[in-house]
């Protein structure tokens, strides 16, 4: 089946679009909003306005680059949930208007399922165990086949990405915090500070990062500004190591229990160099997408949308996401 589809992603602070034909990406573009860095986090209203400004010219440009017209599309896929409601509405409204004008189907895509489809960019195919670490989400998912997902564990409080951002903010680092902590950690000792690793012995695959965050905050206040400045590399390296250890410990246990050969790590935090390095050391067969496909992008939404379009599924559902009892 020959399928050409436009993917639109506006769930948070990236405006991302891509046109794919079958398994090939014809054109793609991503714009990362800069305005939020001065506030230490995403301001939803600003995000929505930036999407409005950027989405149309970006779509127009990739149509030109791909030598594709709206009438050539078989469908348009758009992130539908989860995400910032206003930001999602911008993408959905644009997609709805385009599909009406071009008389093609609109496919609503679960944003998290989009990240799972980013595994395709590393050559992965189900069945596989996926560690999905993106924004406010930290989950271990058993992907039995495309469209059938068993959530084995999730975070009970802060997600890994949120923990990075909150500690970075307290350290006075720009948003987003993860890349800033990673950069400073390169000059630090990951064993310098023994930060806690929560729930390492629990009989489940859930995560908790609130205790780690609290321990780091207490340390920063106890040490004071001067000592923190003098040891910021060690602080960042040790904090990063605690997050990575927590993620990979639970992932290792899931892989052993379910005896699945293929392992995938996806989502924005999957771009973290230390996480990638340790994952390659621990697992003989782990697949992680290129960094540009770890963060939000239009291609992952397009591929997820293509899958559902070809099955005749155009309305958003939970797509068999379920939690293991």
Residue frames as qw, qx, qy, qz and C-alpha x, y, z in Angstrom:
[[0.000, 0.887, 0.461, 0.000, 0.00, 0.00, 0.00],
 [0.412, 0.299, -0.013, 0.860, 1.45, 3.38, -1.01],
 [0.307, -0.840, -0.438, 0.093, 0.77, 5.97, 1.66],
 [0.336, 0.365, -0.117, 0.860, 1.82, 9.61, 1.84],
 [0.441, -0.761, -0.476, 0.015, 1.04, 11.34, 5.11],
 [0.125, 0.650, -0.243, 0.709, 1.82, 14.61, 6.86],
 [0.616, -0.438, -0.570, 0.323, 2.65, 14.43, 10.57],
 [0.047, -0.729, 0.066, -0.680, 2.11, 17.42, 12.87],
 [0.640, -0.339, -0.554, 0.411, 3.42, 17.64, 16.43],
 [0.012, -0.609, 0.095, -0.788, 2.55, 20.59, 18.71],
 [0.665, -0.505, -0.549, 0.007, 2.10, 18.97, 22.11],
 [0.564, -0.653, -0.186, 0.470, 4.53, 21.20, 24.03],
 [0.090, -0.871, 0.146, 0.460, 7.36, 23.53, 22.99],
 [0.284, -0.227, 0.708, 0.605, 8.40, 22.01, 19.67],
 [0.663, 0.548, 0.077, -0.505, 6.60, 22.76, 16.42],
 [0.287, -0.328, 0.839, 0.326, 7.43, 19.75, 14.27],
 [0.756, 0.462, 0.091, -0.455, 6.21, 18.56, 10.87],
 [0.259, -0.337, 0.834, 0.352, 7.17, 15.79, 8.47],
 [0.780, 0.363, -0.112, -0.498, 5.94, 14.24, 5.24],
 [0.401, -0.301, 0.858, 0.112, 6.54, 10.52, 4.75],
 [0.743, 0.315, -0.321, -0.496, 5.87, 8.19, 1.84],
 [0.909, -0.017, -0.417, 0.010, 5.71, 4.55, 2.88],
 [0.795, -0.457, -0.157, 0.367, 8.91, 4.09, 4.93],
 [0.537, 0.233, 0.044, 0.809, 10.72, 7.15, 3.61],
 [0.143, -0.773, -0.283, 0.549, 10.86, 10.65, 5.12],
 [0.497, 0.645, 0.332, 0.476, 10.46, 13.08, 2.23],
 [0.150, 0.574, -0.137, 0.793, 10.86, 16.27, 4.27],
 [0.570, -0.612, -0.512, 0.197, 10.80, 17.32, 7.91],
 [0.158, 0.575, -0.196, 0.779, 11.35, 20.36, 10.12],
 [0.558, -0.574, -0.533, 0.272, 11.46, 21.09, 13.84],
 [0.068, 0.664, -0.137, 0.732, 11.36, 24.45, 15.59],
 [0.552, -0.380, -0.609, 0.423, 12.23, 24.51, 19.29],
 [0.144, -0.907, -0.209, -0.336, 10.74, 27.48, 21.09],
 [0.517, 0.228, -0.401, 0.722, 13.32, 29.66, 22.87],
 [0.240, -0.641, -0.017, -0.729, 11.02, 31.99, 24.76],
 [0.797, -0.521, -0.256, -0.167, 10.53, 29.64, 27.73],
 [0.723, 0.105, -0.407, 0.549, 14.18, 29.63, 28.81],
 [0.054, 0.441, -0.263, 0.857, 13.82, 32.96, 30.60],
 [0.636, -0.424, 0.032, -0.644, 10.98, 31.59, 32.76],
 [0.210, -0.371, 0.867, -0.260, 12.51, 28.26, 33.80],
 [0.377, 0.226, 0.892, -0.107, 9.72, 26.20, 32.21],
 [0.071, 0.317, 0.687, 0.651, 7.11, 26.12, 29.48],
 [0.263, 0.310, 0.320, -0.856, 4.46, 28.87, 29.56],
 [0.440, 0.366, 0.816, 0.076, 1.43, 27.25, 27.86],
 [0.339, 0.853, 0.279, -0.282, 0.00, 30.46, 26.37],
 [0.010, 0.764, -0.476, -0.435, 3.36, 31.44, 24.88],
 [0.382, -0.119, 0.878, 0.264, 3.75, 27.94, 23.48],
 [0.463, 0.595, 0.653, -0.066, 0.38, 28.11, 21.73],
 [0.241, 0.906, -0.010, -0.347, 1.16, 31.51, 20.19],
 [0.146, -0.594, 0.679, 0.405, 4.52, 30.32, 18.89],
 [0.456, 0.165, 0.860, 0.159, 2.87, 27.27, 17.30],
 [0.410, 0.790, 0.407, -0.206, 0.39, 29.58, 15.55],
 [0.099, 0.867, -0.299, -0.386, 3.23, 31.69, 14.16],
 [0.167, -0.520, 0.786, 0.290, 5.39, 28.80, 12.99],
 [0.635, 0.128, 0.758, -0.078, 3.12, 25.97, 11.88],
 [0.644, 0.702, 0.241, -0.186, 1.82, 27.28, 8.54],
 [0.291, 0.832, -0.442, -0.165, 5.18, 28.46, 7.12],
 [0.335, -0.421, 0.842, 0.027, 6.84, 25.22, 8.21],
 [0.681, 0.303, 0.658, -0.105, 4.19, 23.07, 6.52],
 [0.532, 0.821, -0.001, -0.206, 4.41, 25.21, 3.40],
 [0.029, 0.760, -0.634, -0.144, 8.19, 24.78, 3.31],
 [0.432, -0.220, 0.874, 0.037, 8.17, 20.98, 3.64],
 [0.701, 0.546, 0.423, -0.178, 5.50, 20.65, 0.94],
 [0.403, 0.860, -0.269, -0.161, 7.89, 22.55, -1.31],
 [0.166, -0.614, 0.770, 0.043, 10.92, 20.49, -0.24],
 [0.549, 0.008, 0.832, -0.083, 9.10, 17.17, -0.68],
 [0.203, 0.126, -0.606, -0.759, 7.59, 18.22, -4.03],
 [0.078, -0.401, -0.911, 0.050, 4.20, 17.23, -2.61],
 [0.272, -0.314, -0.145, -0.898, 0.88, 19.07, -2.78],
 [0.454, -0.091, 0.588, -0.663, -1.94, 18.74, -0.23],
 [0.823, 0.228, -0.080, -0.515, -3.96, 16.81, -2.83],
 [0.584, 0.382, -0.716, 0.010, -1.18, 14.18, -2.94],
 [0.196, -0.315, 0.762, -0.531, -1.69, 13.29, 0.73],
 [0.496, -0.237, -0.806, -0.218, -3.54, 10.18, 1.84],
 [0.555, -0.706, -0.441, 0.008, -4.01, 11.64, 5.31],
 [0.085, 0.680, -0.352, 0.637, -2.79, 14.00, 8.00],
 [0.706, -0.362, -0.554, 0.250, -1.67, 12.73, 11.43],
 [0.045, -0.699, 0.197, -0.686, -1.64, 15.06, 14.43],
 [0.262, 0.000, -0.781, 0.567, -0.75, 14.70, 18.10],
 [0.440, -0.555, -0.437, -0.555, -4.00, 14.56, 20.03],
 [0.661, -0.668, 0.152, -0.307, -3.05, 13.64, 23.62],
 [0.377, -0.795, -0.330, 0.343, -1.25, 14.00, 26.02],
 [0.447, 0.257, 0.081, 0.853, 0.17, 17.52, 25.96],
 [0.014, 0.294, 0.272, -0.916, -0.68, 21.17, 26.61],
 [0.388, 0.593, 0.689, -0.151, -4.36, 21.60, 25.64],
 [0.249, 0.864, 0.014, -0.437, -3.87, 24.95, 23.89],
 [0.070, -0.566, 0.692, 0.443, -0.79, 23.79, 22.01],
 [0.342, 0.135, 0.919, 0.142, -2.52, 20.59, 20.89],
 [0.381, 0.716, 0.496, -0.309, -5.52, 22.62, 19.75],
 [0.152, 0.754, -0.329, -0.548, -3.34, 24.67, 17.42],
 [0.084, -0.292, 0.880, 0.364, -2.03, 21.58, 15.67],
 [0.311, 0.358, 0.877, -0.080, -5.42, 19.88, 15.58],
 [0.332, 0.764, 0.280, -0.476, -7.21, 22.93, 14.19],
 [0.146, 0.642, -0.531, -0.533, -4.64, 23.37, 11.44],
 [0.142, -0.103, 0.960, 0.218, -4.77, 19.66, 10.58],
 [0.359, 0.513, 0.730, -0.275, -8.57, 19.67, 10.56],
 [0.335, 0.776, 0.003, -0.534, -8.68, 22.59, 8.15],
 [0.065, 0.520, -0.728, -0.441, -6.08, 21.02, 5.86],
 [0.225, 0.092, 0.967, 0.075, -7.86, 17.65, 5.71],
 [0.395, 0.649, 0.512, -0.402, -11.16, 19.39, 4.97],
 [0.288, 0.761, -0.249, -0.525, -9.60, 21.35, 2.11],
 [0.117, 0.447, -0.829, -0.315, -7.72, 18.35, 0.69],
 [0.860, -0.009, -0.094, -0.502, -10.57, 15.89, 1.36],
 [0.589, 0.246, -0.749, 0.179, -8.35, 13.36, 3.14],
 [0.720, -0.540, -0.434, -0.006, -8.69, 11.61, 6.53],
 [0.107, -0.745, 0.429, -0.500, -7.46, 13.12, 9.79],
 [0.807, -0.132, -0.551, 0.164, -5.69, 10.67, 12.11],
 [0.388, -0.814, 0.234, -0.362, -5.44, 11.57, 15.79],
 [0.733, 0.237, -0.563, 0.298, -2.25, 10.14, 17.32],
 [0.708, -0.694, -0.081, 0.097, -1.39, 9.43, 20.93],
 [0.136, 0.900, -0.397, 0.121, 1.81, 11.42, 21.54],
 [0.542, -0.518, 0.659, -0.057, 3.35, 8.61, 23.60],
 [0.861, 0.257, 0.435, 0.062, 2.63, 6.11, 20.86],
 [0.485, 0.859, -0.143, 0.079, 4.46, 8.49, 18.55],
 [0.193, -0.761, 0.614, -0.080, 7.56, 8.15, 20.72],
 [0.772, -0.121, 0.624, -0.015, 7.26, 4.37, 20.53],
 [0.772, 0.591, 0.223, 0.076, 7.18, 4.59, 16.74],
 [0.107, 0.907, -0.408, -0.018, 10.45, 6.54, 16.93],
 [0.698, -0.351, 0.619, 0.086, 11.96, 3.11, 17.66],
 [0.808, 0.521, 0.264, 0.082, 11.70, 2.55, 13.90],
 [0.299, 0.910, -0.268, 0.103, 14.54, 5.03, 13.43],
 [0.304, -0.622, 0.719, -0.064, 16.82, 2.64, 15.33],
 [0.435, 0.245, -0.810, -0.306, 15.65, -0.38, 13.33],
 [0.207, -0.014, 0.867, -0.453, 13.52, -1.84, 16.12],
 [0.565, -0.150, -0.497, -0.641, 10.35, -3.84, 15.52],
 [0.676, -0.341, 0.391, -0.524, 8.03, -5.49, 18.08],
 [0.580, -0.764, -0.280, -0.048, 8.06, -7.35, 20.29],
 [0.483, 0.331, -0.387, 0.712, 10.31, -5.22, 22.49],
 [0.435, -0.693, -0.434, 0.377, 10.53, -3.69, 25.95],
 [0.282, 0.660, 0.086, 0.691, 10.59, 0.10, 25.79],
 [0.361, -0.515, -0.371, 0.683, 11.78, 2.62, 28.34],
 [0.166, 0.731, 0.365, 0.552, 9.91, 5.81, 27.47],
 [0.408, -0.547, -0.288, 0.671, 11.33, 8.89, 29.18],
 [0.201, 0.441, 0.371, 0.792, 9.81, 12.06, 27.78],
 [0.220, -0.522, -0.043, -0.823, 8.82, 15.28, 29.54],
 [0.525, -0.361, 0.406, -0.656, 6.30, 14.39, 32.23],
 [0.957, 0.027, -0.071, -0.280, 6.36, 10.67, 31.38],
 [0.019, 0.519, -0.852, 0.061, 8.60, 7.87, 32.60],
 [0.878, 0.029, 0.213, -0.428, 7.27, 4.43, 31.71],
 [0.166, -0.282, 0.914, 0.238, 8.32, 0.88, 30.90],
 [0.730, 0.333, 0.075, -0.592, 6.12, -0.52, 28.15],
 [0.491, -0.058, 0.840, 0.222, 5.96, -3.99, 26.64],
 [0.488, 0.480, -0.251, -0.684, 5.28, -3.44, 22.94],
 [0.687, 0.043, 0.724, -0.041, 3.85, -6.82, 21.95],
 [0.449, 0.392, 0.588, 0.547, 3.03, -5.55, 18.47],
 [0.016, 0.089, 0.094, 0.991, 2.28, -2.17, 16.96],
 [0.485, -0.369, -0.316, -0.727, -1.00, -1.02, 18.46],
 [0.819, -0.448, -0.345, -0.092, -0.81, -3.31, 21.52],
 [0.256, 0.546, -0.483, 0.635, 1.05, -1.87, 24.50],
 [0.717, -0.538, -0.440, 0.063, 1.28, -3.13, 28.07],
 [0.006, -0.784, 0.324, -0.529, 2.42, -0.49, 30.55],
 [0.751, -0.127, -0.584, 0.281, 4.50, -2.38, 33.11],
 [0.480, -0.524, -0.355, 0.608, 5.52, 0.58, 35.24],
 [0.174, 0.791, 0.187, 0.556, 5.30, 4.34, 35.45],
 [0.247, 0.242, -0.443, 0.827, 6.39, 7.15, 37.75],
 [0.329, -0.619, -0.693, 0.166, 4.48, 7.72, 40.98],
 [0.181, -0.829, -0.181, 0.496, 5.48, 11.38, 41.21],
 [0.131, 0.801, -0.327, -0.484, 8.02, 13.37, 39.22],
 [0.902, 0.416, 0.051, 0.106, 9.15, 12.05, 35.86],
 [0.756, -0.179, 0.111, 0.620, 12.88, 11.85, 35.14],
 [0.349, 0.506, 0.239, 0.752, 12.79, 14.85, 32.81],
 [0.316, -0.858, -0.195, -0.354, 10.91, 16.92, 35.40],
 [0.751, -0.583, -0.029, 0.310, 13.49, 16.06, 38.04],
 [0.619, 0.113, 0.173, 0.758, 16.30, 17.28, 35.76],
 [0.093, 0.678, 0.268, 0.678, 14.44, 20.51, 35.00],
 [0.496, -0.831, -0.197, -0.156, 13.60, 21.28, 38.64],
 [0.740, -0.465, 0.042, 0.484, 17.14, 20.79, 39.91],
 [0.501, 0.296, 0.246, 0.775, 18.53, 22.77, 37.01],
 [0.106, -0.819, -0.273, -0.493, 16.19, 25.63, 37.86],
 [0.624, -0.771, -0.069, 0.104, 17.36, 25.69, 41.47],
 [0.719, -0.210, 0.191, 0.635, 20.96, 25.69, 40.23],
 [0.086, 0.782, -0.040, -0.616, 20.11, 28.72, 38.11],
 [0.309, -0.118, 0.753, 0.569, 20.58, 26.87, 34.82],
 [0.411, 0.219, -0.260, -0.846, 18.53, 27.70, 31.71],
 [0.732, 0.230, 0.560, -0.312, 15.51, 25.65, 30.63],
 [0.915, -0.255, -0.222, -0.221, 15.47, 22.88, 29.51],
 [0.454, -0.757, 0.450, -0.134, 17.53, 21.58, 32.39],
 [0.963, -0.038, 0.253, 0.079, 18.52, 18.11, 31.21],
 [0.732, 0.547, -0.046, 0.404, 21.06, 19.20, 28.57],
 [0.030, -0.852, 0.307, -0.423, 22.51, 21.78, 30.97],
 [0.739, -0.527, 0.393, -0.148, 23.04, 19.21, 33.73],
 [0.947, 0.193, 0.157, 0.204, 24.57, 16.78, 31.22],
 [0.481, 0.754, -0.169, 0.414, 27.03, 19.42, 30.04],
 [0.254, -0.775, 0.425, -0.394, 28.17, 20.30, 33.56],
 [0.910, -0.289, 0.275, -0.115, 28.30, 16.62, 34.54],
 [0.835, 0.478, -0.176, 0.209, 31.01, 15.99, 31.95],
 [0.298, 0.621, -0.485, 0.539, 33.53, 17.62, 34.27],
 [0.543, -0.523, 0.366, -0.546, 32.24, 15.99, 37.45],
 [0.089, 0.203, -0.964, 0.147, 32.59, 12.78, 39.45],
 [0.624, -0.270, -0.453, -0.577, 29.38, 10.67, 39.34],
 [0.713, -0.287, -0.611, 0.188, 30.39, 8.95, 42.60],
 [0.188, 0.340, -0.357, 0.850, 31.11, 12.14, 44.53],
 [0.423, -0.135, 0.361, -0.820, 27.67, 12.36, 46.19],
 [0.030, -0.128, -0.991, -0.022, 25.58, 9.34, 47.15],
 [0.480, -0.002, -0.020, -0.877, 22.14, 10.48, 46.09],
 [0.568, 0.049, 0.748, -0.339, 19.27, 8.01, 46.80],
 [0.287, 0.061, -0.763, -0.576, 17.88, 5.59, 44.24],
 [0.559, -0.029, 0.436, -0.704, 14.24, 5.10, 45.19],
 [0.860, 0.179, 0.192, -0.438, 12.21, 1.89, 44.83],
 [0.302, 0.549, -0.756, -0.188, 15.17, -0.18, 43.66],
 [0.012, -0.094, 0.981, -0.170, 13.93, -3.16, 45.68],
 [0.592, 0.204, 0.320, -0.711, 10.21, -2.77, 45.11],
 [0.443, 0.107, 0.878, 0.148, 8.41, -5.67, 43.44],
 [0.473, 0.773, 0.401, -0.133, 7.21, -3.60, 40.51],
 [0.589, 0.260, 0.283, 0.711, 8.50, -1.49, 37.65],
 [0.044, -0.952, -0.274, -0.128, 7.38, 1.88, 38.98],
 [0.513, 0.291, -0.187, 0.786, 9.66, 4.87, 39.48],
 [0.306, -0.905, -0.282, 0.095, 9.90, 7.68, 42.01],
 [0.558, 0.365, -0.087, 0.740, 12.12, 10.74, 41.65],
 [0.273, -0.869, -0.113, -0.398, 10.63, 13.04, 44.29],
 [0.774, -0.598, 0.024, 0.207, 12.95, 11.71, 47.02],
 [0.705, 0.102, 0.165, 0.682, 16.00, 12.20, 44.83],
 [0.144, 0.720, 0.193, 0.651, 14.85, 15.72, 43.99],
 [0.508, -0.837, -0.079, -0.188, 14.31, 16.54, 47.69],
 [0.824, -0.367, 0.068, 0.426, 17.71, 15.12, 48.65],
 [0.550, 0.331, 0.176, 0.746, 19.38, 17.26, 46.00],
 [0.100, -0.820, -0.169, -0.538, 17.51, 20.39, 47.06],
 [0.679, -0.732, -0.040, 0.037, 18.42, 19.85, 50.73],
 [0.786, -0.115, 0.108, 0.598, 22.07, 19.36, 49.79],
 [0.350, 0.568, 0.186, 0.722, 22.12, 22.58, 47.77],
 [0.319, -0.850, -0.092, -0.408, 20.65, 24.60, 50.63],
 [0.804, -0.557, 0.011, 0.208, 22.93, 22.97, 53.22],
 [0.742, 0.064, 0.135, 0.654, 26.06, 23.62, 51.18],
 [0.057, -0.821, -0.075, 0.563, 25.31, 27.22, 50.31],
 [0.576, 0.803, 0.022, -0.152, 25.95, 29.11, 47.09],
 [0.063, 0.802, -0.582, -0.117, 29.76, 29.19, 47.16],
 [0.457, -0.268, 0.848, 0.011, 30.25, 25.48, 47.84],
 [0.714, 0.477, 0.492, -0.145, 27.65, 24.61, 45.22],
 [0.441, 0.857, -0.201, -0.173, 29.46, 26.74, 42.63],
 [0.084, -0.674, 0.732, 0.057, 32.78, 25.08, 43.47],
 [0.344, -0.106, 0.933, -0.029, 31.31, 21.58, 43.18],
 [0.634, 0.382, 0.104, -0.664, 28.64, 22.00, 40.52],
 [0.495, 0.393, -0.708, -0.316, 30.22, 19.42, 38.20],
 [0.092, 0.074, -0.960, 0.255, 30.14, 16.74, 40.91],
 [0.424, 0.252, 0.526, -0.693, 26.56, 17.66, 41.88],
 [0.646, 0.426, -0.189, -0.605, 25.31, 17.38, 38.30],
 [0.425, 0.332, -0.830, -0.142, 27.24, 14.18, 37.58],
 [0.046, -0.008, 0.912, -0.407, 26.03, 12.51, 40.77],
 [0.520, 0.321, 0.367, -0.701, 22.43, 13.59, 40.26],
 [0.613, 0.431, -0.431, -0.502, 22.47, 12.42, 36.65],
 [0.262, 0.251, -0.931, 0.037, 23.97, 9.08, 37.69],
 [0.284, 0.116, 0.777, -0.549, 21.19, 8.52, 40.23],
 [0.633, 0.412, 0.072, -0.651, 18.51, 9.15, 37.59],
 [0.541, 0.440, -0.647, -0.309, 20.21, 6.87, 35.06],
 [0.051, 0.171, -0.953, 0.244, 20.72, 4.08, 37.61],
 [0.466, 0.218, 0.589, -0.624, 17.05, 4.20, 38.61],
 [0.660, 0.464, -0.164, -0.568, 15.90, 4.00, 35.00],
 [0.510, 0.424, -0.728, -0.171, 18.19, 1.18, 33.92],
 [0.166, -0.160, 0.893, -0.387, 17.68, -0.89, 37.08],
 [0.616, 0.289, 0.489, -0.546, 13.95, -1.22, 36.47],
 [0.643, 0.547, -0.334, -0.420, 14.47, -1.73, 32.75],
 [0.202, 0.404, -0.892, 0.024, 16.91, -4.58, 33.44],
 [0.357, 0.029, 0.827, -0.434, 14.41, -6.32, 35.69],
 [0.681, 0.444, 0.185, -0.552, 11.65, -6.06, 33.10],
 [0.511, 0.552, -0.593, -0.287, 13.88, -7.48, 30.39],
 [0.018, 0.261, -0.949, 0.176, 14.79, -10.47, 32.57],
 [0.489, 0.174, 0.678, -0.520, 11.20, -11.22, 33.56],
 [0.693, 0.539, 0.167, -0.448, 9.71, -11.04, 30.08],
 [0.651, -0.152, 0.639, 0.381, 12.72, -12.57, 28.31],
 [0.541, 0.817, 0.194, -0.048, 12.46, -10.19, 25.36],
 [0.759, 0.028, 0.170, 0.627, 15.58, -9.92, 23.24],
 [0.301, 0.523, 0.201, 0.772, 15.00, -6.43, 21.90],
 [0.318, -0.658, -0.401, 0.552, 15.21, -3.35, 24.13],
 [0.262, 0.635, 0.281, 0.670, 14.37, 0.22, 23.12],
 [0.267, -0.547, -0.359, 0.707, 14.84, 3.58, 24.86],
 [0.188, 0.572, 0.453, 0.657, 12.83, 6.50, 23.46],
 [0.260, -0.904, -0.338, 0.041, 11.75, 10.02, 24.45],
 [0.161, 0.933, -0.162, 0.277, 13.61, 13.25, 25.09],
 [0.533, -0.716, 0.447, -0.050, 15.71, 11.93, 27.99],
 [0.930, 0.109, 0.289, 0.197, 16.94, 9.15, 25.66],
 [0.499, 0.792, -0.117, 0.331, 19.17, 11.86, 24.15],
 [0.455, -0.823, 0.329, -0.081, 21.14, 11.98, 27.43],
 [0.501, 0.596, -0.626, 0.043, 24.71, 10.81, 26.73],
 [0.180, -0.380, 0.825, -0.378, 25.21, 9.10, 30.09],
 [0.768, 0.117, 0.437, -0.453, 21.95, 7.14, 29.75],
 [0.794, 0.527, -0.230, -0.198, 22.94, 6.03, 26.26],
 [0.264, 0.602, -0.732, 0.178, 26.45, 5.07, 27.34],
 [0.363, -0.253, 0.794, -0.417, 25.38, 2.99, 30.33],
 [0.828, 0.252, 0.243, -0.437, 22.55, 1.34, 28.39],
 [0.710, 0.555, -0.423, -0.093, 24.99, 0.17, 25.72],
 [0.068, 0.500, -0.807, 0.306, 27.28, -1.16, 28.46],
 [0.518, -0.103, 0.682, -0.506, 24.52, -3.09, 30.26],
 [0.788, 0.356, 0.400, -0.303, 22.48, -4.50, 27.38],
 [0.470, -0.154, 0.688, 0.531, 23.89, -6.44, 24.45],
 [0.141, 0.387, 0.679, 0.607, 20.99, -5.44, 22.21],
 [0.010, 0.715, 0.449, -0.535, 19.54, -2.03, 23.02],
 [0.343, 0.444, 0.458, 0.690, 18.32, 0.32, 20.32],
 [0.104, -0.701, -0.294, 0.641, 18.08, 4.08, 20.80],
 [0.492, 0.781, 0.325, 0.208, 16.98, 6.43, 18.01],
 [0.446, 0.316, -0.025, 0.837, 19.26, 9.22, 16.79],
 [0.164, -0.319, -0.477, 0.802, 18.99, 12.19, 19.13],
 [0.225, 0.057, -0.190, -0.954, 16.84, 14.25, 16.76],
 [0.575, -0.225, -0.613, -0.493, 14.19, 11.51, 16.89],
 [0.359, -0.252, -0.759, 0.481, 14.32, 11.22, 20.70],
 [0.090, 0.310, 0.291, -0.900, 12.88, 14.70, 21.17],
 [0.512, 0.578, 0.513, -0.375, 9.45, 15.61, 19.76],
 [0.061, -0.302, 0.611, 0.729, 9.34, 15.38, 15.97],
 [0.641, 0.313, -0.018, -0.700, 6.81, 15.17, 13.18],
 [0.457, 0.304, -0.790, -0.272, 8.14, 11.96, 11.63],
 [0.001, 0.012, 0.944, -0.330, 7.21, 9.82, 14.65],
 [0.456, 0.356, 0.432, -0.692, 3.66, 11.18, 14.51],
 [0.556, 0.439, -0.404, -0.579, 3.51, 10.54, 10.77],
 [0.318, 0.209, -0.922, -0.078, 4.61, 6.90, 11.13],
 [0.174, 0.185, 0.830, -0.496, 2.16, 6.26, 13.97],
 [0.501, 0.443, 0.152, -0.728, -0.57, 7.92, 11.91],
 [0.450, 0.372, -0.673, -0.454, 0.31, 5.85, 8.84],
 [0.066, 0.031, -0.985, 0.155, -0.05, 2.65, 10.86],
 [0.281, 0.376, 0.687, -0.554, -3.54, 3.56, 12.04],
 [0.453, 0.488, -0.166, -0.727, -4.64, 5.04, 8.72],
 [0.366, 0.279, -0.816, -0.350, -3.81, 1.80, 6.92],
 [0.066, -0.182, -0.954, 0.229, -5.93, -0.07, 9.49],
 [0.204, -0.580, -0.568, -0.547, -8.84, 2.31, 8.98],
 [0.462, -0.641, -0.475, 0.388, -8.44, 3.89, 12.43],
 [0.277, 0.560, 0.102, 0.774, -8.76, 7.65, 12.19],
 [0.418, -0.788, -0.052, -0.449, -10.20, 8.69, 15.57],
 [0.101, 0.516, -0.696, 0.489, -8.06, 8.88, 18.70],
 [0.855, -0.420, -0.232, -0.197, -8.43, 6.04, 21.20],
 [0.516, -0.724, 0.457, -0.025, -6.16, 4.73, 23.90],
 [0.621, 0.548, -0.547, -0.122, -4.89, 2.21, 21.32],
 [0.917, -0.143, -0.370, 0.037, -4.80, -0.71, 23.74],
 [0.167, 0.496, -0.568, 0.635, -2.58, 1.09, 26.28],
 [0.760, -0.531, -0.234, -0.293, -3.19, -0.73, 29.53],
 [0.168, -0.672, 0.611, -0.383, -1.54, -1.18, 32.88],
 [0.565, 0.058, -0.821, 0.060, -0.39, -4.60, 34.04],
 [0.665, -0.606, -0.082, -0.428, -2.43, -5.69, 37.08]]
